[in-house]
């Protein structure tokens, strides 16, 4: 199952943002343990670095966190000229969200996992919260 993990979910884990940390961490663990094939877009990595570094105020710590929680745990999906062109041609209000969505299409995402479902209402990929994804992959 291919899952595009939105920027906010990764940031929740890296800065341990409550009350979202636990479910977001379980999503990343599900990817690390290969219950899902989790992706984050290459363009999101720069945003994640920026926000986490602003929070930590330490580039080395930020780099280490990204290496520990992204590299080897989550696939990095390419953002190339085709993705950008298609995003520019798609009439979404928010270009960044559109790029994320088009990346989701490029990886044949079954779901986009995010805390901001409204960001993706214009698309056809199923959008779920971390909690909803966890219930899908491991129903009680």
ZIBELTA-V165058 format. One record per residue. N is the residue number from 1. RES is the residue in three letters. OMEGA is omega in radians with two decimals (NA if undefined). NEAR is the number of other ideal C-beta (glycine too) atoms within 8 Angstrom. D_CENTER is the distance of its C-alpha to the mean C-alpha in whole Angstrom. Layout:
BEGIN
N|RES|OMEGA|NEAR|D_CENTER / N|RES|OMEGA|NEAR|D_CENTER
END
This chain:
BEGIN
1|UNK|3.14|7|15 / 2|UNK|-3.09|10|12 / 3|UNK|2.97|16|8 / 4|UNK|-3.11|17|5 / 5|UNK|-3.08|13|2 / 6|UNK|-3.09|14|3 / 7|UNK|-3.05|11|4 / 8|UNK|-3.14|10|7 / 9|UNK|3.13|16|6 / 10|UNK|3.13|17|6 / 11|UNK|3.10|12|9 / 12|UNK|-3.13|15|11 / 13|UNK|-3.01|12|11 / 14|UNK|3.12|11|12 / 15|UNK|3.10|10|15 / 16|UNK|-3.10|7|15 / 17|UNK|3.11|8|15 / 18|UNK|0.14|5|17 / 19|UNK|-3.00|4|18 / 20|UNK|-2.97|12|14 / 21|UNK|-2.99|11|14 / 22|UNK|-3.12|7|15 / 23|UNK|3.11|11|13 / 24|UNK|3.10|14|10 / 25|UNK|3.13|10|12 / 26|UNK|3.06|10|13 / 27|UNK|3.12|17|10 / 28|UNK|3.09|16|9 / 29|UNK|3.10|8|13 / 30|UNK|3.08|14|13 / 31|UNK|-3.13|15|11 / 32|UNK|-3.10|9|14 / 33|UNK|3.03|6|17 / 34|UNK|2.97|6|16 / 35|UNK|3.05|7|16 / 36|UNK|3.00|12|13 / 37|UNK|-3.06|9|12 / 38|UNK|3.12|13|8 / 39|UNK|2.90|15|7 / 40|UNK|-3.12|16|4 / 41|UNK|3.11|13|7 / 42|UNK|-3.14|9|10 / 43|UNK|3.12|11|10 / 44|UNK|-3.10|12|7 / 45|UNK|3.12|12|9 / 46|UNK|3.10|7|12 / 47|UNK|3.13|10|11 / 48|UNK|3.13|15|10 / 49|UNK|-3.10|11|13 / 50|UNK|-3.08|8|15 / 51|UNK|-3.12|11|14 / 52|UNK|3.13|14|14 / 53|UNK|3.08|11|17 / 54|UNK|3.13|7|19 / 55|UNK|-3.06|7|19 / 56|UNK|-3.08|10|20 / 57|UNK|-3.12|5|22 / 58|UNK|-3.06|7|22 / 59|UNK|-3.13|6|21 / 60|UNK|3.11|6|22 / 61|UNK|3.11|8|20 / 62|UNK|3.12|12|17 / 63|UNK|3.14|9|17 / 64|UNK|3.11|8|18 / 65|UNK|3.13|11|15 / 66|UNK|3.10|14|13 / 67|UNK|-3.09|8|15 / 68|UNK|-3.00|7|16 / 69|UNK|3.13|11|12 / 70|UNK|-3.06|13|10 / 71|UNK|-3.13|6|13 / 72|UNK|3.14|4|15 / 73|UNK|-3.06|9|12 / 74|UNK|3.05|13|9 / 75|UNK|3.07|8|10 / 76|UNK|-3.12|10|10 / 77|UNK|-3.09|12|10 / 78|UNK|2.96|8|13 / 79|UNK|-3.08|10|13 / 80|UNK|-3.09|6|17 / 81|UNK|3.11|5|20 / 82|UNK|3.11|7|20 / 83|UNK|-3.12|13|16 / 84|UNK|-3.14|10|18 / 85|UNK|3.14|8|21 / 86|UNK|3.11|9|19 / 87|UNK|3.11|13|17 / 88|UNK|-3.13|7|20 / 89|UNK|3.13|5|22 / 90|UNK|-3.01|9|20 / 91|UNK|3.03|2|22 / 92|UNK|3.11|10|19 / 93|UNK|-3.06|2|19 / 94|UNK|-3.08|7|16 / 95|UNK|-3.12|8|16 / 96|UNK|3.10|8|12 / 97|UNK|3.12|10|11 / 98|UNK|3.10|11|13 / 99|UNK|3.12|14|12 / 100|UNK|-3.11|17|8 / 101|UNK|-3.13|16|10 / 102|UNK|3.02|12|13 / 103|UNK|3.09|16|11 / 104|UNK|3.08|12|10 / 105|UNK|-3.07|9|14 / 106|UNK|3.13|10|14 / 107|UNK|-3.08|11|13 / 108|UNK|-3.11|6|14 / 109|UNK|3.01|12|11 / 110|UNK|-3.13|8|13 / 111|UNK|2.85|13|11 / 112|UNK|3.12|16|8 / 113|UNK|-3.04|15|7 / 114|UNK|2.97|13|7 / 115|UNK|-3.10|10|10 / 116|UNK|-3.08|8|11 / 117|UNK|-3.11|10|12 / 118|UNK|3.14|5|15 / 119|UNK|-3.02|10|13 / 120|UNK|-3.08|14|13 / 121|UNK|-3.12|7|16 / 122|UNK|-3.05|5|18 / 123|UNK|-3.13|9|16 / 124|UNK|3.08|2|17 / 125|UNK|3.10|13|14 / 126|UNK|-3.13|6|14 / 127|UNK|-3.10|11|12 / 128|UNK|3.01|12|12 / 129|UNK|3.06|10|11 / 130|UNK|3.14|15|10 / 131|UNK|3.12|7|14 / 132|UNK|3.10|9|15 / 133|UNK|3.13|15|13 / 134|UNK|3.10|12|15 / 135|UNK|3.10|9|18 / 136|UNK|-3.04|8|17 / 137|UNK|3.13|9|17 / 138|UNK|-3.13|7|19 / 139|UNK|-3.11|4|22 / 140|UNK|NA|3|24
END
